[in-house]
């Protein structure tokens, strides 16, 4: 993966139309992820920092997420590109399995996403 002049990672296209981005492979057009959804960026950032300090994703999802998936530790199961808003899908596909995103803004609020498959 390359970096632009600002140090941000960018996706290189390969000859076959695929990419060399760092995210885990997408099998059958579907991936698996969990998330924590909150209304404010400051709260999402606080939760992200707690996760980086070793807190358990599932516990924080159950405690703070405003999504009904909180009952399942934030688990969204398997989904395809059209099942999620573009910002969520894009952020999810850039993650490696087990990796957690920084807060991602969508029309629903701020998500912290954990790629699970």
CORGIGI-V502716 format. One record per backbone hydrogen bond with DSSP energy under -0.5 kcal/mol. NH is the residue of the N-H (numbers start at 1). CO is the residue of the C=O. E is the energy in kcal/mol with one decimal. If there is no record, write none. Layout:
# CORGIGI-V502716
nh:NH co:CO e:E
nh:NH co:CO e:E
This chain:
# CORGIGI-V502716
nh:2 co:10 e:-0.9
nh:4 co:8 e:-2.8
nh:7 co:4 e:-2.2
nh:10 co:2 e:-1.9
nh:14 co:18 e:-1.7
nh:17 co:14 e:-1.9
nh:20 co:12 e:-1.5
nh:24 co:95 e:-2.4
nh:27 co:25 e:-0.6
nh:27 co:30 e:-0.9
nh:28 co:26 e:-0.5
nh:30 co:27 e:-1.6
nh:31 co:79 e:-2.4
nh:33 co:77 e:-1.4
nh:34 co:114 e:-2.6
nh:35 co:74 e:-1.9
nh:36 co:112 e:-1.8
nh:38 co:110 e:-2.4
nh:44 co:40 e:-2.1
nh:45 co:41 e:-2.8
nh:46 co:42 e:-1.8
nh:47 co:43 e:-2.4
nh:48 co:44 e:-2.6
nh:49 co:45 e:-2.3
nh:50 co:46 e:-1.9
nh:51 co:47 e:-2.4
nh:52 co:48 e:-2.2
nh:53 co:49 e:-1.3
nh:54 co:51 e:-1.5
nh:55 co:50 e:-2.4
nh:60 co:56 e:-2.1
nh:61 co:57 e:-2.6
nh:62 co:58 e:-2.2
nh:63 co:59 e:-1.6
nh:64 co:60 e:-2.8
nh:65 co:60 e:-0.5
nh:65 co:61 e:-1.7
nh:66 co:37 e:-2.7
nh:70 co:67 e:-1.9
nh:71 co:68 e:-1.5
nh:72 co:69 e:-2.0
nh:73 co:70 e:-1.6
nh:74 co:69 e:-2.6
nh:75 co:72 e:-1.2
nh:76 co:33 e:-2.4
nh:79 co:31 e:-2.6
nh:81 co:29 e:-0.7
nh:83 co:80 e:-1.6
nh:84 co:80 e:-0.5
nh:84 co:81 e:-1.1
nh:88 co:85 e:-0.6
nh:89 co:85 e:-2.2
nh:90 co:86 e:-2.8
nh:91 co:87 e:-2.1
nh:92 co:88 e:-2.5
nh:93 co:89 e:-2.5
nh:94 co:90 e:-0.9
nh:95 co:92 e:-1.3
nh:98 co:115 e:-3.5
nh:99 co:96 e:-2.3
nh:101 co:113 e:-3.0
nh:104 co:111 e:-2.5
nh:106 co:109 e:-2.7
nh:109 co:106 e:-1.1
nh:110 co:38 e:-3.2
nh:111 co:104 e:-2.8
nh:112 co:36 e:-1.9
nh:113 co:111 e:-0.5
nh:114 co:34 e:-2.8
nh:115 co:99 e:-2.0
nh:116 co:32 e:-2.2
nh:117 co:32 e:-1.7
